[in-house]
């Protein structure tokens, strides 16, 4: 009797152990099956997630709009280009994308002999045959068009992007803003003291890039407009910002994306008249620099409420050769929906589409 009663619990324990083992093995097998199924489905799930992200972050990836890979007429080969320093952000952001998407179009930036990145130098290198197309932050001058005509060439200037121009002053300067006319009069030497504009009694020290860089065009209607004798030229925006930071009465203007986020200077609002000034940076700013830096006011540049903007141009030879083919293909890539989205990421806004398309068609 004792043996029988001892064997019954033992047998039951073995049954329980076997049952538990069976359940564990069953769950392991189930997990392995689910894991294998997920592994098999991973490419489809990843593709679906990627497509969803691209739709929300990069609308051109899934729309019928123009993209790099859909752009036609892109030639194969290596092509030289160069020019304006204002194009540097586009060369860094957009051109890198183009090189990845269209590797057959090899873009080679050519450094100017004197190291001076400017519109004038780039256009001259284009006319000298050193570049296949050029970057410019201003329209072609009458002299450049005439020189091209003497060589039997026609140059097309195709607006690619719009850039806001910001004026910056010493951080301690107390002034609510300037009209475009007042800014022009400062650089013409007609206004020479901040007290004439409601500020303190302090001489104005205006700085600019060298005229060959297209600086006069940024605030005047033509490049022929002369600066006053009090205007001081500098070789780079970096040098100018350092001087403005060190000079209480100084002022400088340049591309908004290059200067509005700088902590050592203060960007000032501009207006067509003194009734309404528009900041070249996004407002409101909850914290001062450097905790939160200013960002360019792209919305105001695009809708025209900010009064001082300029177009950036691709300068393309109209000679029927491979240089023209490359320049026009590059231009179409930049004007594609994907290209324009990247240009916004670089800190610029779209130039007038109708103007760009008409220039490209001619």
C-alpha positions in Angstrom: 0.0 0.0 0.0 2.8 2.3 0.8 4.5 1.5 -2.5 1.4 2.2 -4.4 0.7 5.5 -2.6 4.4 6.6 -3.2 4.3 5.8 -7.0 1.2 7.9 -7.7 2.6 11.3 -6.7 5.8 10.5 -8.5 4.0 9.6 -11.7 1.9 12.8 -11.4 5.0 14.9 -11.0 6.6 13.4 -14.1 3.4 14.2 -16.0 3.5 17.8 -14.9 7.1 18.1 -15.9 6.4 16.6 -19.3 3.4 19.0 -19.7 5.5 22.0 -18.8 8.3 21.0 -21.2 5.8 20.5 -23.9 4.3 24.0 -23.3 7.8 25.5 -23.3 8.8 23.8 -26.5 5.5 24.8 -28.1 6.1 28.4 -27.2 9.7 28.4 -28.5 8.5 26.9 -31.8 5.8 29.5 -32.0 8.3 32.3 -31.4 10.7 30.8 -34.0 7.8 30.7 -36.5 6.8 34.3 -35.8 10.4 35.5 -35.9 11.0 33.8 -39.2 7.8 35.3 -40.6 8.9 38.8 -39.4 12.4 38.3 -40.9 10.8 37.3 -44.2 8.5 40.3 -44.1 11.2 42.8 -43.0 12.1 44.1 -46.5 8.4 44.8 -47.2 7.8 46.4 -43.8 11.0 48.5 -44.1 10.1 49.6 -47.6 6.6 50.6 -46.5 7.9 52.6 -43.5 10.5 54.3 -45.6 7.8 55.3 -48.1 5.7 56.7 -45.3 8.6 58.7 -43.9 9.4 60.1 -47.4 5.8 61.1 -48.0 5.8 63.1 -44.8 9.3 64.5 -44.9 10.0 64.6 -48.6 6.8 64.9 -50.6 8.5 64.9 -54.0 9.6 61.3 -53.4 6.2 59.9 -53.9 4.4 62.5 -56.0 4.3 62.9 -59.7 6.5 66.0 -59.4 9.9 66.2 -61.0 12.8 64.5 -59.3 16.5 64.1 -60.1 16.0 60.6 -61.5 13.2 61.7 -63.8 15.1 64.6 -65.3 15.9 64.0 -68.9 18.8 65.2 -71.1 21.5 64.7 -68.5 24.8 64.1 -70.3 27.6 61.8 -69.1 31.1 63.2 -68.4 33.0 65.6 -66.2 32.0 69.3 -66.4 33.7 72.3 -64.8 31.8 75.0 -62.9 32.4 77.7 -60.4 31.6 81.3 -59.4 29.8 83.2 -56.7 30.5 82.5 -53.0 26.8 83.0 -52.4 26.3 79.6 -54.1 28.4 77.7 -51.6 25.5 76.3 -49.5 23.8 75.1 -52.7 27.0 73.5 -53.9 27.3 71.8 -50.5 23.7 70.5 -50.2 22.1 70.3 -53.6 25.1 69.4 -55.7 26.0 66.6 -53.4 22.5 65.1 -53.8 22.7 65.4 -57.6 26.1 63.6 -57.7 24.6 60.7 -55.7 21.4 60.5 -57.8 23.0 61.2 -61.2 26.6 59.9 -61.1 26.9 60.1 -64.9 27.0 63.9 -64.5 30.4 64.6 -62.8 30.5 68.1 -61.4 34.0 69.5 -60.8 34.4 72.8 -59.0 37.2 74.9 -60.3 38.9 77.3 -57.8 39.7 80.7 -59.3 43.4 81.4 -59.7 43.3 84.3 -57.1 41.1 82.4 -54.7 38.4 85.0 -54.9 35.0 83.4 -55.3 32.9 85.9 -57.1 30.3 86.3 -59.8 32.6 88.4 -61.9 35.5 85.9 -61.8 33.2 83.0 -62.5 31.7 84.6 -65.6 35.1 85.6 -66.9 36.3 82.1 -66.4 33.3 80.9 -68.4 34.1 83.3 -71.2 37.7 82.1 -71.1 36.6 78.5 -71.6 37.7 77.4 -68.2 34.2 76.6 -67.0 31.3 74.9 -68.7 28.7 76.9 -66.7 28.9 79.4 -63.9 27.2 80.6 -60.7 26.3 84.2 -60.2 24.6 86.2 -57.5 23.7 89.0 -59.9 22.5 89.4 -63.5 24.9 89.7 -66.4 26.3 93.2 -66.9 26.1 95.0 -70.3 29.9 94.7 -70.5 29.8 90.9 -70.0 27.1 90.5 -72.6 29.1 92.6 -75.1 32.3 90.5 -74.4 30.4 87.3 -75.0 28.9 88.7 -78.2 32.4 89.5 -79.5 33.3 85.9 -79.0 30.2 84.8 -80.9 28.5 83.6 -77.8 25.2 84.2 -76.1 24.9 83.7 -72.4 21.6 82.7 -70.6 21.1 83.9 -67.0 18.6 81.4 -65.4 17.3 82.4 -62.0 17.5 79.4 -59.7 16.9 80.7 -56.1 16.1 83.8 -54.2 18.3 85.1 -51.4 17.4 87.6 -48.7 19.9 90.3 -48.0 20.4 91.3 -44.3 22.1 94.3 -42.8 23.9 93.7 -39.5 25.3 96.2 -37.0 27.2 96.2 -33.7 25.1 94.5 -31.0 25.1 97.6 -28.8 23.5 99.8 -31.5 20.0 100.9 -30.6 17.9 101.3 -33.8 14.5 99.9 -34.7 15.2 99.4 -38.4 16.2 101.0 -41.7 14.3 101.8 -44.9 15.9 100.5 -48.0 16.5 104.1 -49.1 18.3 104.9 -45.8 20.5 101.8 -46.3 21.3 103.0 -49.8 22.1 106.6 -48.6 24.5 105.1 -46.0 26.5 103.4 -48.7 26.3 106.5 -51.0 27.8 108.6 -48.2 24.7 110.7 -47.8 24.0 109.5 -44.2 27.2 109.4 -42.1 26.1 109.4 -38.5 23.6 107.2 -36.6 22.1 110.3 -35.0 20.6 111.2 -38.4 18.5 108.0 -38.1 17.4 108.4 -34.5 20.4 106.6 -33.0 23.3 107.9 -30.9 25.8 110.4 -32.0 28.2 107.8 -33.6 29.9 107.9 -37.0 28.7 105.2 -39.4 31.4 102.8 -40.7 29.9 100.9 -43.7 31.6 97.7 -44.9 31.0 95.7 -48.1 32.5 93.0 -50.2 34.5 94.1 -53.2 32.3 95.5 -56.0 33.4 92.7 -58.4 31.5 90.3 -56.1 28.2 91.8 -57.1 27.7 93.6 -53.8 26.3 96.9 -55.2 23.6 95.1 -57.0 22.3 93.7 -53.7 21.2 97.1 -52.5 21.1 99.2 -55.7 19.2 98.6 -58.8 22.3 98.5 -61.0 26.0 97.6 -60.6 27.0 101.0 -61.9 25.7 102.7 -58.8 28.8 104.1 -57.0 29.6 103.7 -53.3 30.6 106.7 -51.2 34.2 107.3 -50.3 33.5 106.2 -46.7 32.7 102.6 -47.7 35.4 100.1 -46.8 35.9 96.9 -48.8 36.7 93.5 -47.3 37.7 90.2 -48.8 35.2 88.0 -47.0 32.0 88.0 -44.9 34.0 86.5 -42.0 36.3 89.4 -42.0 33.4 91.9 -42.2 31.6 90.3 -39.3 34.7 90.5 -37.2 35.1 94.2 -38.0 31.5 95.0 -37.3 31.7 93.2 -33.9 34.8 95.4 -33.0 33.4 98.7 -34.3 30.4 100.2 -32.5 29.2 102.3 -35.5 29.8 99.6 -38.2 27.3 98.2 -40.6 27.5 95.4 -43.2 25.1 93.6 -45.5 25.3 90.1 -47.0 23.2 87.0 -47.7 20.8 86.5 -44.8 21.7 82.8 -44.4 25.3 83.8 -43.9 24.9 86.6 -41.2 21.6 86.4 -39.3 22.6 83.5 -37.1 25.9 85.1 -36.1 26.1 86.0 -32.4 28.7 88.8 -32.7 26.5 91.1 -34.7 22.8 92.2 -34.7 20.6 91.9 -37.8 18.2 94.8 -38.2 14.7 94.9 -39.7 14.3 96.6 -43.1 11.3 98.2 -44.8 10.1 100.0 -47.9 9.1 102.8 -45.5 9.5 103.5 -41.8 5.9 102.5 -41.1 6.7 98.8 -41.3 10.0 97.0 -40.7 10.4 93.3 -41.4 13.0 91.3 -39.7 15.4 89.1 -41.9 15.1 86.4 -39.2 12.1 84.4 -37.9 10.3 85.8 -35.0 9.6 85.5 -32.1 12.9 84.5 -30.6 12.4 83.2 -27.1 16.0 83.1 -26.1 19.0 85.3 -27.1 22.0 84.0 -29.0 23.9 81.7 -28.6 21.2 79.6 -26.8 18.9 80.0 -29.8 20.3 81.5 -33.0 18.3 83.5 -35.5 17.1 81.6 -38.6 16.5 83.3 -42.0 12.9 84.6 -42.5 12.3 82.4 -45.6 8.5 83.1 -45.6 9.0 86.8 -45.8 11.6 86.4 -48.6 9.2 84.3 -50.6 6.0 86.4 -50.2 7.8 89.7 -50.9 7.1 91.3 -47.5 10.8 91.6 -46.9 12.1 94.4 -49.1 15.6 93.3 -50.1 16.2 90.1 -52.0 18.3 89.0 -55.0 18.2 86.1 -57.4 21.0 83.6 -57.8 21.6 82.7 -61.4 23.1 79.8 -63.4 25.0 81.3 -66.4 24.9 78.9 -69.3 26.5 79.2 -72.8 24.1 79.0 -75.7 26.6 77.4 -78.1 24.8 74.2 -79.0 27.7 72.1 -77.5 28.2 69.9 -74.6 28.7 72.8 -72.3 25.2 74.1 -73.0 23.8 70.6 -72.6 25.5 70.2 -69.2 24.5 73.6 -68.0 20.9 73.2 -69.0 20.7 69.7 -67.5 22.2 71.0 -64.2 19.7 73.9 -64.3 16.7 71.5 -64.8 17.9 69.4 -61.9 18.0 72.5 -59.6 14.6 73.6 -60.8 13.0 70.2 -60.2 10.7 69.8 -57.3 13.4 67.8 -55.5 16.0 70.3 -56.3 14.0 73.2 -55.0 13.2 71.4 -51.8 16.9 70.9 -51.3 17.5 74.6 -52.0 15.1 75.5 -49.3 17.1 73.2 -47.0 20.2 75.2 -47.9 18.5 78.4 -46.7 17.1 79.9 -49.9 13.6 80.2 -51.5 12.5 79.6 -55.1 13.0 82.2 -57.8 10.0 83.1 -59.9 9.1 79.9 -61.6 7.8 81.5 -64.8 10.9 83.5 -65.2 13.1 80.5 -64.7 11.1 78.3 -67.1 11.1 81.0 -69.8 14.9 81.5 -69.5 15.4 77.8 -69.7 13.2 77.5 -72.8 15.0 80.3 -74.7 
